[in-house]
Amino acid sequence: MVVVPALLADDRRDHVARYARGALQAADAIGRIPTPLDEVNAALHLIPPQELFDLGDAPPGLIRRLRRLTGKVKGAFAIRERVIYLDPEQPAPQRRFVHGHEIGHGALPWHPDAYYCDDRHTLDPDTANELEAEASAFSADLLFNLDTFTEQAHASKIGLAPAIELADTFATSRHAAIRRYVEDSPRPAALLVLGRFPVQSAGAPALRILHTLESRSFRHRYGPIEACYPGHLPIGEYPMARDAVKALRGCLATPIITGEVTVDSTSRGKATLDYEIYSNTYLCFILLTPHRRLTVGPSVRAAWNS
């Protein structure tokens, strides 16, 4: 069984989403794509983001907390001073996610600590720290403008292509768009996120499952996807893992490869699922959906970045 940090419970996600809606309404930003984060920032009376490494006037307590972090710091928030600090060197989609995350610390009233400092560990959407997970959920609600992304992405045939195509529209990473696509899917959908480098498992090369995720409807029908797979997928045993290796190596004619897999250990017993695989060269994403002989809805085709 895959063991990963617990995601926010559904009721906590819904609670955070209500505050995100309030922030978007305050900025008159509902339905405005991509979400104008600077306007949300101003509507919540936060000082415009400062560069993280320009800390001459930063509070001493914030500087002390920054120094205790071992990873590269991506963002920070001084709550009493209402100031957000962002690493100016990170890619624009990541910077937007971090900005939304720090706004979350300021907008969620039960986040009372004096300072928050965030690196790649606290910014991980699967963090075990509930406050950090809430701030990340808040950021996603801002970036994807509540249900706007989901309504657009699921207006077509289910698959990875709609999420990939809409990532640029919403100014997010493809990783974040794929997560949102699965997590908020009104249809049964699950996601396996695999690591880039093969590891040894029982003496054989395998790909490690880093994270799992499923929609509420998938969980209701099949149970959690993490219960269906071991922590590693032996490449010689799972055709899906062999396809993942091809994707990670960039050996595909198109960005997405498809296939079919039988899963023995769902809550309903044996089930046949369709899979789609996409890799950003750092991670591999496997979308799992119920097998369908007939498809419904228009198709969306993914294309390589120019």
C-alpha positions in Angstrom: 0.0 0.0 0.0 1.2 3.5 -0.8 1.7 5.6 2.3 1.5 9.4 1.7 0.7 12.3 4.0 -3.1 12.8 4.4 -4.8 15.3 2.2 -7.3 17.7 3.7 -10.6 16.1 4.5 -13.5 17.1 2.3 -15.2 19.3 4.9 -11.9 21.2 5.5 -11.5 21.8 1.8 -15.0 23.1 1.6 -14.4 25.4 4.5 -11.2 26.8 3.0 -13.1 27.3 -0.3 -15.6 29.6 1.3 -12.8 31.9 2.4 -11.3 31.8 -1.1 -14.6 32.7 -2.6 -14.8 35.7 -0.2 -11.4 36.8 -1.2 -12.3 36.6 -4.9 -15.5 38.5 -4.4 -13.7 41.2 -2.5 -11.4 41.7 -5.5 -14.3 41.4 -8.0 -12.3 38.6 -9.5 -14.7 35.7 -9.8 -14.6 34.5 -13.4 -11.6 36.6 -14.3 -8.9 34.3 -15.9 -6.1 34.2 -15.0 -7.0 35.3 -11.5 -5.5 38.8 -10.8 -3.6 37.9 -7.6 -2.3 41.4 -7.1 -5.9 42.7 -6.9 -6.8 39.9 -4.4 -3.8 40.9 -2.4 -4.9 44.5 -2.3 -8.6 43.7 -1.5 -7.3 41.8 1.6 -5.3 44.9 2.6 -2.0 43.1 2.2 1.2 45.0 1.2 2.3 44.2 -2.4 4.7 41.3 -2.5 8.4 42.1 -1.7 11.4 40.3 -3.0 12.4 37.5 -0.6 16.1 38.4 -0.6 15.5 42.1 0.0 15.1 41.6 3.8 16.7 44.8 5.1 13.5 45.9 6.7 12.1 42.5 7.4 11.0 41.7 11.0 13.8 40.0 13.0 11.5 37.1 13.9 10.9 36.4 10.2 14.6 36.4 9.5 15.3 34.0 12.3 12.6 31.6 11.0 14.0 31.8 7.5 17.4 30.8 8.7 16.0 27.6 10.4 14.7 26.3 7.1 17.0 23.8 5.3 15.6 24.0 1.8 15.5 27.0 -0.5 12.8 29.3 0.6 10.1 30.1 -2.0 7.9 32.5 0.0 7.2 34.0 3.4 4.5 36.0 5.2 4.8 38.4 8.1 1.3 38.3 9.5 1.5 41.3 11.9 3.1 43.4 9.2 0.8 42.0 6.4 3.7 41.6 4.1 4.3 38.8 1.6 7.8 37.9 0.4 8.4 35.9 -2.8 11.5 34.4 -4.4 11.8 36.4 -7.6 13.8 33.6 -9.4 11.2 30.9 -9.4 9.2 30.2 -12.6 6.1 32.4 -13.0 3.5 29.6 -12.4 5.2 28.5 -9.2 5.5 32.1 -8.1 1.8 32.5 -8.6 1.1 29.4 -6.5 3.4 30.6 -3.7 1.8 34.0 -3.8 -1.7 32.5 -3.4 -0.4 30.2 -0.6 0.9 33.2 1.3 -2.3 35.1 0.8 -4.0 32.1 2.3 -2.0 32.5 5.5 -3.3 36.0 5.7 -6.9 35.3 4.7 -7.6 32.2 6.9 -8.3 33.7 10.3 -7.3 30.6 12.3 -3.7 30.9 11.1 -2.5 33.0 14.0 1.3 32.4 14.0 3.5 35.5 13.8 5.4 34.4 10.7 5.2 31.7 8.0 8.1 30.6 5.9 7.7 28.1 3.1 10.0 25.9 1.1 9.3 23.0 -1.2 8.3 20.8 1.7 5.7 23.1 3.2 4.4 24.0 -0.3 3.8 20.4 -1.2 0.1 19.9 -1.7 0.4 16.6 0.1 2.1 18.1 3.2 1.1 16.5 6.5 0.9 19.9 8.2 -2.7 20.9 8.0 -2.2 24.6 8.1 0.2 24.4 5.2 -2.2 22.1 3.3 -5.0 24.6 3.9 -2.9 27.5 2.5 -2.1 25.4 -0.6 -5.8 24.5 -1.0 -6.7 28.2 -0.7 -4.1 29.0 -3.4 -5.5 26.4 -5.8 -9.0 27.9 -5.3 -7.7 31.3 -6.2 -5.6 30.2 -9.2 -8.4 27.9 -10.6 -11.0 30.5 -9.7 -13.1 28.1 -7.7 -15.1 25.9 -10.1 -14.3 27.8 -13.3 -11.4 25.5 -14.3 -13.3 22.3 -13.4 -16.4 23.4 -15.4 -14.2 24.1 -18.5 -11.9 21.1 -18.2 -14.8 18.6 -17.8 -16.9 19.9 -20.6 -15.0 17.5 -22.9 -14.1 13.8 -22.9 -12.3 12.8 -19.7 -8.5 12.7 -20.1 -5.3 14.6 -19.3 -5.4 16.7 -22.4 -8.0 19.3 -21.1 -6.0 19.9 -18.0 -2.7 20.3 -19.9 -4.3 22.7 -22.4 -5.9 24.9 -19.7 -2.8 25.2 -17.6 -1.5 28.1 -19.7 -5.0 29.8 -19.7 -5.1 29.8 -15.9 -1.3 30.6 -15.6 -0.6 27.5 -13.6 1.9 24.6 -13.9 0.6 21.5 -15.7 1.3 19.6 -12.5 -1.1 21.8 -10.6 -3.7 21.7 -13.4 -3.6 17.8 -13.5 -4.0 17.6 -9.7 -7.0 20.0 -9.8 -8.5 18.1 -12.7 -8.5 14.9 -10.8 -9.3 16.2 -7.3 -12.4 18.1 -8.3 -13.6 15.8 -11.1 -17.3 15.1 -11.0 -16.5 11.8 -12.7 -14.5 8.9 -11.2 -10.8 9.7 -11.7 -7.6 8.8 -9.9 -4.0 9.9 -10.2 -0.6 8.2 -9.6 2.4 10.5 -9.5 5.6 8.6 -10.1 9.2 9.6 -9.5 11.6 10.1 -12.3 14.4 7.7 -11.5 14.0 3.9 -11.2 14.8 2.3 -7.8 15.3 -1.3 -6.7 12.3 -3.1 -5.3 12.7 -6.8 -4.4 15.8 -6.9 -6.6 14.1 -5.5 -9.7 13.9 -2.0 -11.2 10.7 -0.1 -10.3 9.2 3.3 -10.3 8.3 4.8 -7.0 4.7 6.1 -6.4 5.3 9.5 -4.8 1.6 10.6 -4.3 -1.9 9.3 -5.0 -5.1 11.2 -5.5 -8.7 10.5 -6.5 -11.9 12.3 -7.0 -14.8 11.8 -4.5 -16.8 9.8 -7.0 -13.8 7.5 -7.7 -13.3 7.0 -3.9 -17.0 6.2 -3.5 -17.0 3.6 -6.3 -13.6 2.0 -5.9 -12.1 3.2 -2.6 -8.8 5.0 -2.3 -6.4 4.4 -5.2 -3.5 4.1 -2.7 -5.0 0.8 -1.5 -4.8 -0.7 -5.0 -1.0 -0.5 -5.6 2.2 -1.1 -3.8 4.6 1.7 -3.1 6.7 0.8 -6.2 5.7 -0.4 -9.7 8.2 -3.0 -10.9 8.9 -2.1 -14.5 9.0 -5.7 -15.7 5.7 -6.6 -14.1 3.5 -3.6 -14.9 3.1 -2.5 -18.6 1.9 0.8 -17.2 5.3 1.3 -15.6 7.0 0.5 -18.9 4.9 3.1 -20.6 5.8 5.5 -17.8 9.5 5.0 -18.4 9.0 5.8 -22.1 7.2 9.0 -21.1 9.9 10.0 -18.7 12.6 9.5 -21.4 10.6 11.6 -23.9 10.3 8.6 -26.2 6.7 9.2 -27.2 5.4 10.6 -30.5 2.6 12.5 -28.6 2.6 13.9 -25.1 0.1 11.3 -23.8 0.2 7.5 -24.0 -3.0 5.4 -23.3 -3.7 1.9 -22.2 -5.8 -0.4 -20.1 -5.1 -2.1 -16.8 -6.9 -4.6 -14.5 -6.8 -3.7 -10.8 -7.6 -6.6 -8.4 -8.0 -4.8 -5.1 -10.6 -2.1 -5.4 -13.4 -2.0 -2.9 -15.6 -3.7 -5.6 -13.0 -6.3 -6.3 -11.5 -6.6 -9.8 -12.0 -3.6 -12.0 -10.8 -2.7 -15.5 -9.5 0.9 -15.8 -8.2 3.0 -18.7 -5.0 4.9 -18.1 -3.3 8.0 -19.7 0.3 8.8 -19.0 2.0 12.2 -19.3 5.4 13.3 -18.1 6.9 16.8 -17.6 10.4 15.0 -17.5 10.6 15.5 -13.7 7.5 13.4 -12.7 5.1 11.0 -14.4 1.4 11.4 -14.1 -1.0 8.4 -14.6 -4.7 9.2 -14.9 -6.9 6.2 -14.1 -10.6 6.2 -15.1 -13.3 3.5 -15.5 -12.9 1.6 -18.7 -15.4 2.7 -21.4 -16.0 1.0 -24.7 -17.8 4.1 -25.9 -16.6 7.7 -25.3 -18.9 10.6 -24.7 -18.2 14.3 -25.3 -15.7 16.1 -27.6 -12.1 15.2 -27.5 -9.2 17.5 -26.7 -5.7 16.7 -28.0 -2.6 17.7 -26.2 0.4 19.1 -28.0 4.1 19.4 -27.1 5.2 22.9 -25.9 6.7 25.0 -28.6 
